[in-house]
Amino acid sequence: MMGMDRRNAMIALGVAALPHLAGAQTMAGDEIIDLWPGPPPGKTDAKIVRSIEPRNDDPAHPDRWVRGIDRPVMVVRRPARPNGAAMLVMPGGGYEFLSYDNEGTSQAAWLNARGITAFILLYRLPAEGWIRREDVPLQDAQRAVRLIRARAKTLGVDPERVGALGFSAGGHLAGSLATRHSEQVYGPVDDADRLSARPDVVGLGYPVVSLDAPFTHAGSRDNLLGAGASETLRRTHSVDRRVDTATPPLFIFHAADDMLVPPANAIALFSAMEAAQRPVALHMFEDGGHGFGVKLPKSKQGAVWPDLFASFAAGHGVLAA
């Protein structure tokens, strides 16, 4: 009976409302941007099958996990009154799945309410059968920023006000984008790849940071790099070790009681930014656990993080003061 309920819930939540990756729009009216004009870099003959897992049975507040990303896309959510700012949103999921609603659509909602055009990135999952799996998510993230800038006029955004926001493993991806934006991880495919992939500001929620320290999140590390990855590979893909003078301003938030991704990750990145004398803010909340997105009640300290991030982004010219 439970299996049938889950199936009905999946239908009610609108599986068809998620990107099919083939058309210009979803049935829900979302605007879709394919990242690559042809097959993505590193494509193999691996069969990648889309799956969407509902985590609750409430159609009004869906919480879906997405796997099987064969063609990566951006889902565009436009505000009623755009102010020109753009934000690339990267859901987490341990590089095993994407928490599409909790760290995607719900984030787009508050961004839209502030006049920010949101681009939810459905990036490829490295363990699903790609060559150079460790670079696959970053290939998609770099390409996404370049496409936003290349199509800025059509999208109604300012190419010099493009931020990124990532959560958990998506925070690792956003941090990798911040620190490795100029690294060539794929061959150029068109004129968009002449543009910078550097975000103007980056927000990192309870991020996975280090892949070689004792406090790493082993699941994210192994899904990204593969089990038994070399020390060199673990170090080169640790965000805190890649900070340099070109790293954009970082806003980091975490909960002290996070039992999945230890707060030491956020602290390590904050320390690396301080050592490089780069602009950084760290908010360590007393409670909230992991994966809280924007679900915390107002009684919880961490519920204020969107306002704090908006203020930080305004201070660095991405949002209006």
C-alpha positions as CSV (number, residue, x, y, z in Angstrom):
1,M,0.0,0.0,0.0
2,M,2.8,2.4,0.9
3,G,4.4,1.7,-2.5
4,M,1.2,2.7,-4.3
5,D,0.9,5.8,-2.1
6,R,4.5,6.8,-3.1
7,R,3.7,6.2,-6.7
8,N,0.6,8.4,-6.5
9,A,2.5,11.0,-4.7
10,M,5.1,11.1,-7.4
11,I,2.3,11.7,-10.0
12,A,0.7,14.4,-7.8
13,L,4.1,16.2,-7.3
14,G,4.3,16.4,-11.1
15,V,7.2,14.3,-12.3
16,A,6.5,15.9,-15.7
17,A,7.1,19.3,-14.2
18,L,10.8,18.5,-13.9
19,P,12.9,19.2,-17.0
20,H,12.8,16.5,-19.7
21,L,15.9,18.1,-21.0
22,A,14.7,17.9,-24.6
23,G,12.2,20.7,-24.9
24,A,12.4,24.4,-24.3
25,Q,10.0,24.4,-21.4
26,T,8.5,22.1,-18.8
27,M,4.8,21.5,-18.4
28,A,4.9,23.8,-15.3
29,G,6.1,26.6,-17.5
30,D,9.7,26.7,-16.3
31,E,12.2,28.0,-18.8
32,I,15.0,25.5,-19.5
33,I,18.5,26.2,-20.8
34,D,20.5,23.2,-22.1
35,L,24.2,23.7,-21.1
36,W,25.8,21.9,-24.0
37,P,24.8,22.1,-27.8
38,G,25.6,18.4,-28.1
39,P,26.7,15.6,-25.8
40,P,28.3,16.8,-22.6
41,P,32.0,16.3,-22.1
42,G,33.1,12.9,-21.1
43,K,30.0,11.1,-22.4
44,T,30.2,7.3,-22.5
45,D,27.8,4.5,-23.5
46,A,26.6,4.3,-19.9
47,K,22.8,4.1,-19.7
48,I,21.6,7.0,-17.4
49,V,18.0,6.7,-16.4
50,R,16.1,9.6,-14.8
51,S,14.6,8.9,-11.4
52,I,12.6,11.3,-9.2
53,E,12.0,10.3,-5.6
54,P,9.4,12.1,-3.6
55,R,10.4,12.5,0.1
56,N,7.0,13.5,1.3
57,D,3.4,13.2,0.2
58,D,2.5,16.9,0.2
59,P,1.9,18.2,-3.3
60,A,1.8,21.8,-1.9
61,H,5.3,21.4,-0.6
62,P,7.2,18.9,-2.7
63,D,10.6,17.6,-1.7
64,R,12.1,15.6,-4.6
65,W,15.4,13.9,-5.1
66,V,16.6,13.7,-8.7
67,R,19.1,11.2,-10.1
68,G,20.0,10.3,-13.7
69,I,21.2,13.6,-15.1
70,D,22.1,12.6,-18.7
71,R,21.8,16.2,-20.1
72,P,22.5,19.0,-17.6
73,V,20.3,22.1,-17.7
74,M,19.5,25.3,-15.9
75,V,15.9,25.8,-14.8
76,V,15.2,29.5,-14.9
77,R,12.9,31.1,-12.3
78,R,12.3,34.8,-13.1
79,P,11.1,37.3,-10.5
80,A,8.0,39.5,-11.1
81,R,10.3,42.6,-10.7
82,P,13.8,41.7,-11.8
83,N,16.6,43.9,-10.5
84,G,19.3,42.6,-12.9
85,A,21.0,40.2,-10.4
86,A,21.4,36.6,-11.3
87,M,22.1,33.6,-9.0
88,L,23.2,30.1,-10.0
89,V,21.7,27.7,-7.5
90,M,23.4,24.3,-6.9
91,P,21.4,21.8,-4.8
92,G,23.3,19.2,-2.7
93,G,22.9,15.5,-2.3
94,G,26.4,14.1,-1.7
95,Y,27.1,14.0,-5.5
96,E,24.7,11.1,-5.4
97,F,21.4,12.9,-6.1
98,L,20.1,16.5,-6.3
99,S,17.8,17.8,-3.6
100,Y,15.8,19.7,-6.2
101,D,13.1,21.4,-4.0
102,N,14.8,21.9,-0.6
103,E,17.9,23.4,-2.1
104,G,16.6,24.4,-5.5
105,T,13.0,25.6,-6.0
106,S,12.6,26.8,-2.5
107,Q,15.8,28.9,-2.8
108,A,14.6,30.3,-6.1
109,A,11.4,31.4,-4.4
110,W,13.2,33.7,-1.9
111,L,15.6,34.9,-4.5
112,N,12.7,35.8,-6.8
113,A,11.0,37.7,-4.0
114,R,14.1,39.9,-3.8
115,G,14.1,40.5,-7.5
116,I,16.9,38.0,-8.3
117,T,16.7,35.8,-11.4
118,A,17.4,32.2,-10.2
119,F,19.0,29.5,-12.3
120,I,18.7,26.1,-10.7
121,L,21.5,23.9,-12.0
122,L,20.8,20.3,-12.6
123,Y,24.4,19.2,-12.9
124,R,25.7,15.7,-13.8
125,L,26.4,13.3,-11.0
126,P,30.0,12.0,-11.3
127,A,29.3,8.3,-10.5
128,E,26.7,7.9,-13.2
129,G,29.3,7.0,-15.9
130,W,31.4,9.8,-17.2
131,I,35.0,10.2,-18.3
132,R,37.0,12.3,-15.8
133,R,34.2,12.0,-13.3
134,E,35.9,14.3,-10.8
135,D,35.6,17.3,-13.2
136,V,32.1,16.7,-14.5
137,P,30.1,18.8,-12.0
138,L,32.6,21.7,-12.4
139,Q,32.4,21.5,-16.2
140,D,28.6,22.1,-15.9
141,A,29.0,24.9,-13.3
142,Q,31.6,26.8,-15.3
143,R,29.5,26.4,-18.5
144,A,26.4,27.6,-16.7
145,V,28.0,30.9,-15.5
146,R,29.4,31.5,-19.0
147,L,26.0,30.9,-20.6
148,I,24.3,33.3,-18.2
149,R,26.7,36.0,-19.2
150,A,26.5,35.2,-22.9
151,R,22.7,35.4,-22.8
152,A,22.5,38.2,-20.2
153,K,20.6,40.6,-22.5
154,T,17.9,38.0,-23.3
155,L,17.7,36.9,-19.8
156,G,17.4,40.4,-18.4
157,V,20.4,40.2,-16.1
158,D,23.6,42.1,-15.6
159,P,26.6,40.0,-16.6
160,E,28.7,41.7,-13.9
161,R,26.2,40.7,-11.2
162,V,26.2,36.9,-11.4
163,G,26.4,35.0,-8.1
164,A,26.4,31.4,-7.1
165,L,24.7,29.6,-4.1
166,G,25.4,26.0,-3.2
167,F,24.4,23.6,-0.4
168,S,26.3,20.7,1.1
169,A,27.9,18.9,-1.9
170,G,26.5,21.7,-4.0
171,G,28.4,23.9,-1.6
172,H,31.6,22.0,-2.6
173,L,30.7,22.6,-6.2
174,A,30.0,26.3,-5.6
175,G,33.3,26.5,-3.7
176,S,35.1,24.7,-6.5
177,L,33.6,27.2,-9.0
178,A,34.8,30.1,-6.8
179,T,38.4,28.8,-6.6
180,R,38.8,27.0,-10.0
181,H,36.7,29.2,-12.3
182,S,39.7,29.8,-14.6
183,E,40.9,26.2,-14.7
184,Q,40.2,24.6,-18.1
185,V,38.3,21.5,-17.3
186,Y,36.7,21.1,-20.8
187,G,37.4,22.2,-24.3
188,P,35.6,25.3,-25.6
189,V,32.5,24.5,-27.6
190,D,31.3,28.0,-28.7
191,D,31.8,31.8,-28.1
192,A,30.3,31.6,-24.7
193,D,33.4,29.8,-23.5
194,R,35.4,32.9,-24.1
195,L,33.7,34.5,-21.1
196,S,34.6,34.4,-17.5
197,A,33.2,31.6,-15.3
198,R,34.0,33.6,-12.1
199,P,31.0,34.3,-9.9
200,D,30.9,37.8,-8.5
201,V,29.8,36.5,-5.0
202,V,29.3,33.0,-3.7
203,G,27.1,31.7,-0.9
204,L,27.9,28.3,0.7
205,G,25.4,26.5,2.9
206,Y,26.8,23.8,5.3
207,P,29.4,23.0,2.6
208,V,31.6,20.0,2.0
209,V,35.0,21.7,1.7
210,S,37.9,19.4,2.4
211,L,38.3,16.0,0.7
212,D,41.5,15.0,2.4
213,A,41.0,16.0,6.1
214,P,39.6,13.7,8.8
215,F,36.4,15.7,8.9
216,T,35.6,15.2,5.2
217,H,32.2,13.9,4.1
218,A,33.3,10.5,2.8
219,G,30.2,10.0,0.7
220,S,30.7,13.2,-1.3
221,R,34.4,12.5,-1.7
222,D,33.9,8.9,-3.0
223,N,31.0,9.8,-5.3
224,L,33.1,12.6,-6.8
225,L,36.5,11.1,-7.0
226,G,35.8,7.4,-6.7
227,A,36.7,5.1,-3.9
228,G,40.4,5.0,-3.0
229,A,41.3,8.3,-4.7
230,S,44.9,9.4,-4.5
231,E,46.1,11.9,-2.0
232,T,46.9,14.3,-4.9
233,L,43.4,14.0,-6.2
234,R,41.8,14.6,-2.8
235,R,44.0,17.7,-2.2
236,T,43.5,19.3,-5.6
237,H,39.7,18.9,-5.1
238,S,39.6,20.4,-1.6
239,V,38.2,23.9,-1.8
240,D,40.2,25.3,1.1
241,R,43.5,24.3,-0.7
242,R,42.5,26.2,-3.9
243,V,41.8,29.7,-2.5
244,D,43.9,32.4,-4.1
245,T,43.8,36.1,-4.8
246,A,41.2,35.7,-7.5
247,T,38.7,33.9,-5.3
248,P,35.4,36.0,-5.1
249,P,33.8,37.0,-1.8
250,L,32.4,34.0,0.1
251,F,29.5,33.9,2.5
252,I,29.5,30.7,4.5
253,F,26.9,29.5,6.9
254,H,26.7,26.3,8.9
255,A,25.1,24.8,12.1
256,A,27.3,23.8,15.0
257,D,25.2,20.6,15.5
258,D,25.6,19.4,11.9
259,M,26.3,15.7,12.3
260,L,26.6,14.9,8.6
261,V,29.1,17.5,7.3
262,P,31.2,18.7,10.3
263,P,31.4,22.5,10.9
264,A,35.2,22.1,10.6
265,N,34.6,22.3,6.8
266,A,33.3,25.8,7.0
267,I,36.0,26.9,9.5
268,A,38.8,25.5,7.3
269,L,37.5,27.5,4.3
270,F,37.1,30.7,6.4
271,S,40.7,30.3,7.6
272,A,41.9,29.8,4.1
273,M,40.1,33.0,2.9
274,E,41.5,35.0,5.8
275,A,45.0,33.7,5.1
276,A,44.6,34.9,1.4
277,Q,43.1,38.2,2.6
278,R,40.0,37.6,0.6
279,P,36.5,38.9,1.6
280,V,34.7,36.4,3.6
281,A,31.9,36.0,6.2
282,L,31.2,33.0,8.4
283,H,27.9,32.5,10.3
284,M,28.0,29.5,12.6
285,F,24.6,28.9,14.1
286,E,24.0,27.1,17.3
287,D,21.5,24.6,15.9
288,G,19.8,23.6,12.6
289,G,21.5,20.3,11.8
290,H,22.2,19.6,8.1
291,G,20.2,20.3,5.0
292,F,17.9,22.9,6.6
293,G,17.7,25.1,3.5
294,V,15.0,27.7,4.2
295,K,12.9,25.3,6.3
296,L,14.0,26.5,9.8
297,P,11.3,28.1,11.9
298,K,11.8,31.8,12.8
299,S,12.6,30.7,16.3
300,K,15.9,29.2,15.0
301,Q,18.9,31.4,14.6
302,G,19.8,30.0,11.2
303,A,16.5,31.1,9.7
304,V,18.0,34.6,9.1
305,W,20.7,33.4,6.7
306,P,18.9,34.5,3.5
307,D,18.7,38.1,4.8
308,L,22.4,38.0,5.9
309,F,23.4,36.6,2.5
310,A,21.4,39.3,0.6
311,S,23.1,42.0,2.7
312,F,26.6,40.4,2.0
313,A,25.8,40.3,-1.8
314,A,24.6,43.9,-1.7
315,G,27.9,44.9,0.1
316,H,29.8,43.4,-2.9
317,G,27.7,45.1,-5.6
318,V,25.6,42.1,-6.7
319,L,22.4,43.3,-5.2
320,A,21.0,46.7,-4.6
321,A,21.6,48.0,-1.0
